[in-house]
C-alpha cells in the first residue's frame, strides 16, 4: 500500500478535530501546490496555476467517531457519537481515545451482556447511550489523570491489502478521496500551459453538516467544483441491484443525484461534460443515483449564486463502520477522470 494512503487511513481526525489529518494534507499538497493554507474553519486549501478560471476540487478529511462525555465513579467512560454511526456495530469494538498530549488510550466499548438482560431488554436494539468504554482503570480519578471530557475517540486504526486490488482501512470515507485529490494535483502540476487556478480543498466537518464545503467554496467562489467522495457499493449480500448496482473494481462512480434530490442534482451540462470525458478517454466508470446520503456538493452548488458542480464517487463497502473495503483500481480511474475533466474545463 502506498505510504501516503496508509498514513491517511491510519490518522485520527473526527469532525472538528482534524488537526492531525490536516498536517498530512498540508505536507502532501505543499509538494505540488504553489501555496497551501489552513483557513479559519480548518479547511486545508492548496492552489496551483494561474488563469481566469477557478476550479475547485473538494474531498472531506473528517471521519466519524465519538467524543468523551462523562466518566462515572467506577471509571467507565460515556460518549456521544459524531457523524452517522449505527449503534449495532459498537459493542465490543476497540477504540482509541486521543488525549491532549496526543497519546492513544486503548478502550473497549462495553454494554450489559445478553446473559443478564431481561426478556424485554433482549428484544430491543441496544442504544449507544447504554454503552460505555472500559480502559481498565478502577476509578474516575484515575481515568481523568490521562483523558479529559471532550477528547476525541476513533475506531482502532487499521489499513492494508485484503487481496490483490482489494484494500481495507479505517476512515476510507473519505481519506481514500483525500489521497485521490493529492494524486490529481500531482498530475495537474505537470501539465504545461494549464489556463486555470486549481484549488485542492481538504474540507472539515463534512460528516456533521457539510460545513467546510460551505466556507471554502464561499472563499474561493469557483467557476466549477469537482467533489470526490465515497459511495455505497452494492456488491455484497443483502443489497439488491435495484438499490445499488455499483461494484468494486468496475471504475469510478459518476454521481448524478444525491438523497433523492435533497442533495446535489448535478446539472445536465455537467453530467454531459463528465460522461463525454469518461467515454472519450475510455475511462471505466459507473453511474450513481443515491436515494440517501449526500456530499459536500450539496452545499457547494447552492453557495453564492450557484456553483457548477460535479461529483466523482469511489464505491466502498461498509462505509461508516470501523473498517471499510475498497478497490485501488477505482481510485486510479477517479484520478484519471478528474484530471481529464479539469483539463477540459480549463480550456
C-alpha positions, 0 to 999 in steps of 0.5 A, spaced: 500 500 500 502 506 498 505 510 504 501 516 503 494 512 503 496 508 509 498 514 513 491 517 511 487 511 513 491 510 519 490 518 522 485 520 527 481 526 525 473 526 527 469 532 525 472 538 528 478 535 530 482 534 524 488 537 526 492 531 525 489 529 518 490 536 516 498 536 517 498 530 512 494 534 507 498 540 508 505 536 507 502 532 501 499 538 497 505 543 499 509 538 494 505 540 488 501 546 490 504 553 489 501 555 496 497 551 501 493 554 507 489 552 513 483 557 513 479 559 519 474 553 519 480 548 518 479 547 511 486 545 508 486 549 501 492 548 496 492 552 489 496 551 483 496 555 476 494 561 474 488 563 469 481 566 469 478 560 471 477 557 478 476 550 479 475 547 485 476 540 487 473 538 494 474 531 498 472 531 506 478 529 511 473 528 517 471 521 519 466 519 524 467 517 531 465 519 538 467 524 543 468 523 551 462 525 555 462 523 562 466 518 566 462 515 572 465 513 579 467 506 577 471 509 571 467 507 565 467 512 560 460 515 556 460 518 549 456 521 544 457 519 537 459 524 531 457 523 524 452 517 522 454 511 526 449 505 527 449 503 534 449 495 532 456 495 530 459 498 537 459 493 542 465 490 543 469 494 538 476 497 540 477 504 540 482 509 541 481 515 545 486 521 543 488 525 549 491 532 549 498 530 549 496 526 543 497 519 546 492 513 544 488 510 550 486 503 548 478 502 550 473 497 549 466 499 548 462 495 553 454 494 554 450 489 559 451 482 556 445 478 553 446 473 559 443 478 564 438 482 560 431 481 561 426 478 556 424 485 554 431 488 554 433 482 549 428 484 544 430 491 543 436 494 539 441 496 544 442 504 544 449 507 544 447 511 550 447 504 554 454 503 552 460 505 555 468 504 554 472 500 559 480 502 559 481 498 565 482 503 570 478 502 577 476 509 578 474 516 575 480 519 578 484 515 575 481 515 568 481 523 568 489 523 570 490 521 562 483 523 558 479 529 559 471 530 557 471 532 550 477 528 547 476 525 541 475 517 540 476 513 533 475 506 531 482 502 532 486 504 526 487 499 521 489 499 513 492 494 508 491 489 502 485 484 503 487 481 496 490 483 490 486 490 488 482 489 494 484 494 500 481 495 507 482 501 512 479 505 517 476 512 515 476 510 507 470 515 507 473 519 505 481 519 506 481 514 500 478 521 496 483 525 500 489 521 497 485 521 490 485 529 490 493 529 492 494 524 486 490 529 481 494 535 483 500 531 482 498 530 475 495 537 474 502 540 476 505 537 470 501 539 465 504 545 461 500 551 459 494 549 464 489 556 463 486 555 470 487 556 478 486 549 481 484 549 488 485 542 492 480 543 498 481 538 504 474 540 507 472 539 515 466 537 518 463 534 512 460 528 516 456 533 521 453 538 516 457 539 510 460 545 513 467 546 510 464 545 503 460 551 505 466 556 507 471 554 502 467 554 496 464 561 499 472 563 499 474 561 493 467 562 489 469 557 483 467 557 476 466 549 477 467 544 483 469 537 482 467 533 489 470 526 490 467 522 495 465 515 497 459 511 495 455 505 497 457 499 493 452 494 492 456 488 491 455 484 497 449 480 500 443 483 502 443 489 497 439 488 491 441 491 484 435 495 484 438 499 490 445 499 488 448 496 482 455 499 483 461 494 484 468 494 486 473 494 481 468 496 475 471 504 475 469 510 478 462 512 480 459 518 476 454 521 481 448 524 478 443 525 484 444 525 491 438 523 497 433 523 492 434 530 490 435 533 497 442 533 495 446 535 489 442 534 482 448 535 478 446 539 472 445 536 465 451 540 462 455 537 467 453 530 467 454 531 459 461 534 460 463 528 465 460 522 461 463 525 454 470 525 458 469 518 461 467 515 454 472 519 450 478 517 454 475 510 455 475 511 462 471 505 466 466 508 470 459 507 473 453 511 474 450 513 481 443 515 483 443 515 491 436 515 494 440 517 501 446 520 503 449 526 500 456 530 499 459 536 500 456 538 493 450 539 496 452 545 499 457 547 494 452 548 488 447 552 492 453 557 495 453 564 492 449 564 486 450 557 484 456 553 483 457 548 477 458 542 480 460 535 479 461 529 483 466 523 482 464 517 487 469 511 489 464 505 491 466 502 498 463 497 502 461 498 509 462 505 509 461 508 516 463 502 520 470 501 523 473 498 517 471 499 510 473 495 503 475 498 497 478 497 490 485 501 488 483 500 481 477 505 482 481 510 485 486 510 479 480 511 474 477 517 479 484 520 478 484 519 471 477 522 470 478 528 474 484 530 471 481 529 464 475 533 466 479 539 469 483 539 463 477 540 459 474 545 463 480 549 463 480 550 456 
